[in-house]
Structures are given as structure tokens and as C-alpha cells.
Amino acid sequence: MKDQKPGEGSEATPKKEQEEKEEKKDGSQTNQSEEKKDSKEGEKKEEEKKEEEKQSWFSAHAQATMVTQLHDAFPSPYIGPRSLLPVERTATSVTGTLFLDARLWESDSWSGELVFNPELAGGQGLSGVEGIAGFPNGEITRVGEVEPTPYFARLFLRQTWGFGGEQEKVEDEANQIAGTRDVDRITLSVGKFSATDLVDDNRYSHDPRTQFLPWSIMYNGAWDYPANVRGYTYGISIDFNQKYWALRYGIFAEPLFANAAPLDPKFLKANGQVLEWEGRYSLDEHPGKLRMLAYLNRAHMGDYREALEQMPVNPDVTLTAAYRFKYGFGLGWEQELTKNLGLFARLGWDDGHTETWAFTAIDRLAEIGMLLKGTRWCRPNDAIGLAGCINGLSGDHRNYLGAGGLDYIIGDGQLRYGPEEILDFFYNYQVIKGIFVTFDFQEVNHPAYNRDRGPVSIYTLRVHTEF
């Protein structure tokens, strides 16, 4: 055995300990340096994020949509002045819109924005947009003339007052600037826009450019919402929003005559008012909404019963025009079942005494439908939609049409009444980001409430771009 020299072990141990201490010190300094570096990078990213949010004062988007439709030859023992033609050519409509939104002023709790949407629309609908109350092309409401025509769709000021507390994120979308806003808030809008911008919203059926096309499925058809021939009007609206509910009210100008381009300048005599309550809830962590709507319109309208009393044969409701009221109610529902599947439904009713004025000839409405995203077949931006609706008329309204009367959108000259039933199925296919092609099929039974005519099958190709 080798003898250990005196003091050899005692000297080696302190040296080793000293080296370990120096290594730990160097490691600690390195870690501290890396932590400081990471902290500085995090602070820099946070500052950049805040600066980016601070600079979000403007939003610009655009869309273009083309809808081409044709239908098969269907049974039609007779044709009236405003019937759907049993045989006709394809019909195509086009629209293009620029969505501009600028924040004019802002503080911690409130902000003001100016929204401006120039739009261009042209083309034509099947049978000159006549013959079906729940007309199959929702985009045709924007078309006033065959030749593409530019006009101002929206121009309004939006003022928001926040009450503090919880905030929600706002995405950069059409007529919406990215950022955050208070959940508890009041929003006032003044200017030219659409009454459907305020109420009767639905996550699964509200946009005929990407979702369902029939008038009585995209909106509540029994709400004769105030608008000119293109679907816009001047008005004032207020939206009081809380976390679990919202209350909305708007008053809007009515057209000068049925489906007119000019608006009645006598605003105090001719206006449409609407009130909507929205409740929000969750079922198994899947959100749902329930909406209750009531409206009261006043315009220079005719009365169906008066027209029949004065003219028992071929009555003309326009000859009984006077400033009178029209009222109605609506119910809307939407429910997410999974992240990719949702259901929706609507019910509608109006008094049915006065002339169809701004939207369409529907006094009773029931609809239900579903929308499914294409995630399961690896197409998350595709969508399949299936919905059906039943439209109906009041007794006075059907008697008027049966005697040979005409509305601005329907009138076969005679009527064997039956509810108008519509089934709509579509597949919306994303070609590339921002470009969608939709194949849509509709089956309409008793078009214009007439059991003597139809059923008719309608085929649609829709091309939509957005950026």
C-alpha cells in the first residue's frame, strides 16, 4: 500500500470545493444574464404589442359576390302579372363592397368611429325578382338596376361608451377595428346603414354571401324591416350590452312607396321602430342565444281589407294608401352543439292588414336549420348548410291575392292558397384563402302561396371573394 503523505488529502479537498464554487458562480451569473435577456425580450414584445394595439385605428376590407341561378320547368296552369315564370334563362347578380372603418377619437372608456361602405351592384333575379315570397337570392336585395351601379351603402357615426370592468377582444373584420372593448357598454349609431345590422342577427344564418340564400331563411321574413330598394336606410340605433344580455332599439326612415329607392321625407309620419332583447347562455360549455323582437312601422301604406271592400275584383291596395301602422313580433335562436356544428331557428308574425312595404310578402314564418364546418373531412373553412322554412299569409292578405290583387313581389292573378315551403341545402367550398365557391340547391313548394303552381327546383352557383 502506498503511504499517504502528510497533508495531501486535506489540501486536495479545499481545491476541489473552490473549483465547484467558481463553477456554480459562473453558472449562476450565466443564468441571471439569460433571465435578464429573456425579461428584456419579453418587455420589448409587450411594448411592441401595446404599440401595435395603440396604432389600430383603421380597418379596410372588401368583398365581391356573384350569384347565378336557374330553375327547372315546373307545372303552371296559368301565369299572373307577378308570377315566377315556368321557363326562363339563368339570372345573375353581382355586388362589390368596400368596408372602411376609422377611429376618430378614443379615451380609456369611449371611442368614436366613422364607417363608410361604397358599394356596386347590378344584374337581375329570376323572373325580375318576382313570384316567390322567400326569394332564392339574398344578394339581389342590393340590386336596383341591371347595369352595375355604384352607390353609398353605409355612412354612419358609431359612438361607444364603456363602463369599465371586464373586456373582450375585437377581431379585425369588416366594419370592425381590432383591439379590445368593455363588455358592459352602450353603442350609438347615427347615419345610413341597414336595420339588419342592429337586430335579427344569427351566427349560422345572416349573410347570403357565405351562408343561406333565401330571404326567409337569411332574415326573419315576417319583419318588414324599413329599407329602400337596396336594403339600406337612414336611422338612429342604440345597443346596451351586458355580459349575459343585450337590449337594442332603432328608428329608421321608411320608403316613399312600396320597395322604393327614395325614402319618405316625412320622418315623423313615416318610420319603422324595432326593439330586441338578446339573452346569452351556455349548455355544456357550448354558447347559445335567444332573441325576442318587436317592431312597429308607420308609412303611407294601403289596407288589404279596405281594397277588397272598395274593389271586390282585381283590387289595388295602393289606391287605399294612408299613413297607418303595421306591427309584428319575432323570435330567434342559435345553439352551438359542437365547435363545428350549430342549430338555429326563427319564428315570425305580423298583423297582416297593411300592404307589403319594404321587404317581402310574409305574415307568418317558421324556420329551422343547421350549419356544419368541414373540420371532420380536413376542410375546416368549408361549410355545409341545411335549412327549411314555412311562410304564410294572414286571412286579409290571402283574400286580397285570391281576388286578383297584386303585391310588389307576388301576384298570380288568382290563388288556391297553400303555405310557401322552402328547403335550402348548400356546400361552401374554400378554393384558396379569401375565395369561396358555393353550390346551392333549393326546392320551393307552392311558390307565392299557390297550390296550383310548382314545385320548383332552383340551382345556384355562388362565387365570393373577401380580403
FENRAZI-V627296 format. One record per residue. N is the residue number from 1. SS is DSSP state (H for helix, E for strand, - for the rest). PSI is psi in radians with two decimals (none if undefined). BURIAL is b if it has 24 or more other C-alpha atoms within 12 Angstrom, else e. Layout:
[[N	SS	PSI	BURIAL] [N	SS	PSI	BURIAL]]
This chain:
[[1	-	2.41	e] [2	-	2.29	e] [3	-	2.38	e] [4	-	2.31	e] [5	-	2.52	e] [6	-	2.23	e] [7	-	-0.04	e] [8	H	-0.81	e] [9	H	-0.67	e] [10	H	-0.45	e] [11	H	-0.61	e] [12	H	-0.66	e] [13	H	-0.83	e] [14	H	-0.62	e] [15	H	-0.75	e] [16	H	-0.74	e] [17	H	-0.69	e] [18	H	-0.73	e] [19	H	-0.71	e] [20	H	-0.70	e] [21	H	-0.73	e] [22	H	-0.68	e] [23	H	-0.75	e] [24	H	-0.68	e] [25	H	-0.77	e] [26	H	-0.73	e] [27	H	-0.71	e] [28	H	-0.74	e] [29	H	-0.67	e] [30	H	-0.78	e] [31	H	-0.73	e] [32	H	-0.67	e] [33	H	-0.73	e] [34	H	-0.69	e] [35	H	-0.73	e] [36	H	-0.70	e] [37	H	-0.81	e] [38	H	-0.69	e] [39	H	-0.75	e] [40	H	-0.72	e] [41	H	-0.70	e] [42	H	-0.75	e] [43	H	-0.66	e] [44	H	-0.77	e] [45	H	-0.69	e] [46	H	-0.71	e] [47	H	-0.72	e] [48	H	-0.69	e] [49	H	-0.78	e] [50	H	-0.69	e] [51	H	-0.69	e] [52	H	-0.76	e] [53	H	-0.67	e] [54	H	-0.57	e] [55	H	-0.10	e] [56	-	1.52	b] [57	-	-0.01	b] [58	E	2.53	b] [59	E	2.36	b] [60	E	2.18	b] [61	E	2.94	b] [62	E	2.76	b] [63	E	2.70	b] [64	E	2.38	b] [65	E	2.33	b] [66	E	2.29	b] [67	E	2.12	b] [68	E	2.25	b] [69	E	2.62	b] [70	E	2.78	b] [71	E	2.84	b] [72	-	2.94	b] [73	-	2.26	e] [74	-	2.79	b] [75	-	2.27	e] [76	E	1.62	b] [77	-	-0.33	e] [78	-	2.85	e] [79	-	2.26	b] [80	-	-3.14	b] [81	-	-0.50	b] [82	E	0.83	b] [83	-	2.72	b] [84	-	2.19	b] [85	-	2.37	b] [86	-	-0.47	b] [87	-	2.25	e] [88	-	2.99	e] [89	-	3.01	e] [90	-	2.71	e] [91	E	2.41	b] [92	E	2.37	b] [93	E	2.62	b] [94	E	2.49	b] [95	E	2.65	b] [96	E	2.35	b] [97	E	2.45	b] [98	E	2.14	b] [99	E	1.89	b] [100	E	2.28	b] [101	E	2.14	b] [102	E	2.32	b] [103	E	2.08	b] [104	E	-0.61	e] [105	E	2.78	e] [106	E	2.50	e] [107	-	-2.93	e] [108	-	-0.52	e] [109	-	-0.09	b] [110	E	2.80	b] [111	E	2.75	b] [112	E	2.38	b] [113	E	2.61	b] [114	E	2.14	b] [115	E	2.28	b] [116	E	2.15	b] [117	E	1.59	b] [118	E	2.52	b] [119	E	2.69	b] [120	E	2.33	b] [121	E	2.59	b] [122	E	3.11	b] [123	E	-2.78	b] [124	-	2.78	b] [125	-	2.95	b] [126	H	2.33	b] [127	H	0.60	b] [128	H	0.54	b] [129	-	0.88	b] [130	-	2.74	b] [131	-	-0.18	b] [132	-	2.20	b] [133	-	-0.80	b] [134	-	1.20	b] [135	-	2.50	b] [136	-	-0.12	b] [137	-	1.76	b] [138	H	-0.38	b] [139	H	-0.36	b] [140	H	-0.27	b] [141	H	-0.38	b] [142	H	-0.18	b] [143	-	2.13	b] [144	-	-0.45	b] [145	-	2.75	b] [146	-	-0.80	e] [147	-	2.34	e] [148	-	2.18	e] [149	E	2.24	e] [150	E	2.61	e] [151	E	2.98	b] [152	E	1.96	b] [153	E	-0.87	b] [154	E	2.45	b] [155	E	1.74	b] [156	E	2.78	b] [157	E	2.31	b] [158	E	2.05	b] [159	E	2.24	b] [160	E	2.27	b] [161	E	2.06	b] [162	E	2.63	b] [163	-	0.16	e] [164	-	-3.06	e] [165	-	-2.52	e] [166	-	2.48	e] [167	E	2.81	e] [168	E	2.64	e] [169	E	2.45	e] [170	E	2.16	e] [171	-	2.74	e] [172	-	1.82	e] [173	E	-3.14	e] [174	-	2.21	b] [175	-	0.60	b] [176	E	2.23	b] [177	-	2.36	b] [178	-	2.55	b] [179	E	-2.61	b] [180	E	2.79	b] [181	E	2.78	b] [182	E	2.43	b] [183	-	-0.78	b] [184	-	1.97	b] [185	E	2.87	b] [186	E	2.32	b] [187	E	2.19	b] [188	E	2.26	b] [189	E	2.33	b] [190	E	2.21	b] [191	E	-2.56	b] [192	E	2.14	b] [193	E	-2.89	b] [194	-	2.46	b] [195	H	-0.48	b] [196	H	-0.16	b] [197	H	-0.45	b] [198	-	-0.86	b] [199	-	3.06	b] [200	-	0.56	b] [201	-	2.80	b] [202	-	2.26	b] [203	-	-0.53	b] [204	-	-0.22	b] [205	-	1.60	b] [206	-	-0.23	b] [207	-	1.81	b] [208	-	-0.09	b] [209	-	-0.38	b] [210	-	-0.23	b] [211	-	-2.39	b] [212	-	2.53	b] [213	-	-0.62	b] [214	-	2.49	b] [215	H	-0.71	b] [216	H	0.09	b] [217	H	-0.63	b] [218	H	-0.57	b] [219	-	3.02	b] [220	-	1.83	b] [221	-	-0.36	b] [222	-	-0.12	b] [223	-	1.86	b] [224	-	1.26	b] [225	-	2.41	b] [226	-	2.25	b] [227	-	2.77	b] [228	-	-3.00	b] [229	-	-0.39	b] [230	-	-0.05	b] [231	-	0.19	b] [232	-	2.82	b] [233	E	3.04	b] [234	E	2.50	b] [235	E	-3.12	b] [236	E	2.35	b] [237	E	2.67	b] [238	E	2.36	b] [239	E	1.96	b] [240	E	1.95	b] [241	E	2.30	b] [242	-	3.07	b] [243	-	-0.72	e] [244	-	0.02	e] [245	E	2.91	e] [246	E	2.63	b] [247	E	2.25	b] [248	E	2.50	b] [249	E	2.48	b] [250	E	2.62	b] [251	E	2.29	b] [252	E	2.72	b] [253	E	2.54	b] [254	-	2.72	b] [255	E	2.74	b] [256	-	-0.63	b] [257	-	3.05	b] [258	-	2.20	b] [259	-	0.63	b] [260	-	2.73	b] [261	-	-0.81	b] [262	-	2.59	e] [263	E	2.62	b] [264	-	2.10	b] [265	-	-0.26	e] [266	-	1.30	e] [267	-	-0.63	b] [268	-	-0.44	e] [269	-	-0.57	b] [270	-	1.82	b] [271	E	2.77	b] [272	E	2.24	b] [273	E	2.51	b] [274	E	2.46	b] [275	E	2.31	b] [276	E	2.36	b] [277	E	2.35	b] [278	E	2.19	b] [279	E	2.46	b] [280	E	2.47	e] [281	E	3.14	e] [282	E	2.38	e] [283	E	1.95	e] [284	-	0.77	e] [285	-	0.28	e] [286	E	2.10	e] [287	E	2.64	e] [288	E	2.79	b] [289	E	2.51	b] [290	E	2.28	b] [291	E	2.35	b] [292	E	2.23	b] [293	E	2.47	b] [294	E	2.46	b] [295	E	2.71	b] [296	E	2.00	b] [297	E	2.57	b] [298	E	2.18	b] [299	E	3.05	b] [300	E	1.27	b] [301	E	2.78	b] [302	-	2.97	b] [303	E	2.25	b] [304	H	-0.76	b] [305	H	-0.74	b] [306	H	-0.71	b] [307	H	-0.72	b] [308	H	-0.68	b] [309	H	-0.65	e] [310	H	-0.57	e] [311	-	1.50	e] [312	-	-0.45	e] [313	-	2.34	e] [314	-	0.96	b] [315	-	2.66	b] [316	-	1.83	b] [317	H	-0.45	b] [318	H	-0.37	b] [319	H	-0.11	e] [320	H	0.31	e] [321	-	2.39	b] [322	E	2.82	e] [323	E	1.97	b] [324	E	2.95	e] [325	E	2.70	b] [326	E	2.37	b] [327	E	2.84	b] [328	E	3.07	b] [329	E	2.69	b] [330	E	2.68	b] [331	E	2.29	b] [332	E	2.58	b] [333	E	2.47	b] [334	E	2.50	b] [335	E	2.14	b] [336	E	2.19	b] [337	-	-0.74	e] [338	-	3.13	e] [339	-	-0.33	e] [340	-	-0.12	b] [341	E	2.31	b] [342	E	2.66	b] [343	E	2.71	b] [344	E	2.78	b] [345	E	2.71	b] [346	E	2.60	b] [347	E	2.52	b] [348	E	2.61	b] [349	E	2.43	b] [350	E	2.96	b] [351	-	-0.44	b] [352	-	0.26	b] [353	-	-0.65	b] [354	E	2.84	b] [355	-	2.42	b] [356	-	2.22	b] [357	-	-0.98	b] [358	-	-0.48	b] [359	-	-1.47	b] [360	-	2.97	b] [361	-	1.30	b] [362	-	2.19	b] [363	-	-0.38	b] [364	E	2.44	b] [365	E	2.41	b] [366	E	2.24	b] [367	E	2.68	b] [368	E	2.59	b] [369	E	3.06	b] [370	E	2.70	b] [371	E	2.26	b] [372	E	2.18	b] [373	E	2.74	b] [374	E	0.47	e] [375	H	-0.67	e] [376	H	-0.48	e] [377	H	0.53	e] [378	-	0.54	e] [379	E	1.21	e] [380	E	-0.38	e] [381	E	0.01	b] [382	E	2.86	b] [383	E	2.51	b] [384	E	2.34	b] [385	E	2.47	b] [386	E	2.19	b] [387	E	2.71	b] [388	E	2.63	b] [389	E	2.71	b] [390	E	2.11	b] [391	E	2.54	b] [392	E	2.94	b] [393	-	2.71	b] [394	-	2.92	b] [395	H	-0.78	e] [396	H	-0.69	b] [397	H	-0.79	b] [398	H	-0.61	b] [399	H	-0.66	b] [400	H	-0.83	b] [401	H	-0.62	b] [402	H	-0.46	b] [403	-	0.05	b] [404	-	0.14	b] [405	-	2.84	b] [406	-	2.44	b] [407	-	3.03	b] [408	-	-0.25	b] [409	-	-0.40	b] [410	-	2.78	b] [411	E	1.75	b] [412	-	0.01	b] [413	-	-0.39	b] [414	-	2.95	b] [415	-	2.18	b] [416	-	1.69	b] [417	E	2.43	b] [418	-	2.56	b] [419	-	2.47	b] [420	E	2.11	b] [421	E	2.26	b] [422	E	2.29	b] [423	E	2.29	b] [424	E	2.26	b] [425	E	2.35	b] [426	E	2.75	b] [427	E	2.11	b] [428	E	1.99	b] [429	E	2.18	b] [430	E	2.01	b] [431	E	-1.02	e] [432	E	3.06	e] [433	-	2.14	e] [434	-	-0.08	e] [435	E	2.16	b] [436	E	2.49	b] [437	E	2.25	b] [438	E	2.34	b] [439	E	2.10	b] [440	E	2.42	b] [441	E	2.29	b] [442	E	2.45	b] [443	E	2.13	b] [444	E	2.08	b] [445	E	2.37	b] [446	-	1.00	b] [447	H	2.36	b] [448	H	0.52	b] [449	H	0.44	b] [450	E	2.00	b] [451	-	-0.31	b] [452	-	-0.23	b] [453	E	2.55	b] [454	-	-3.04	b] [455	-	2.87	b] [456	E	2.40	b] [457	E	2.30	b] [458	E	2.27	b] [459	E	2.36	b] [460	E	2.43	b] [461	E	2.14	b] [462	E	2.29	b] [463	E	2.19	b] [464	E	2.32	b] [465	E	2.56	b] [466	E	2.52	b] [467	-	none	e]]
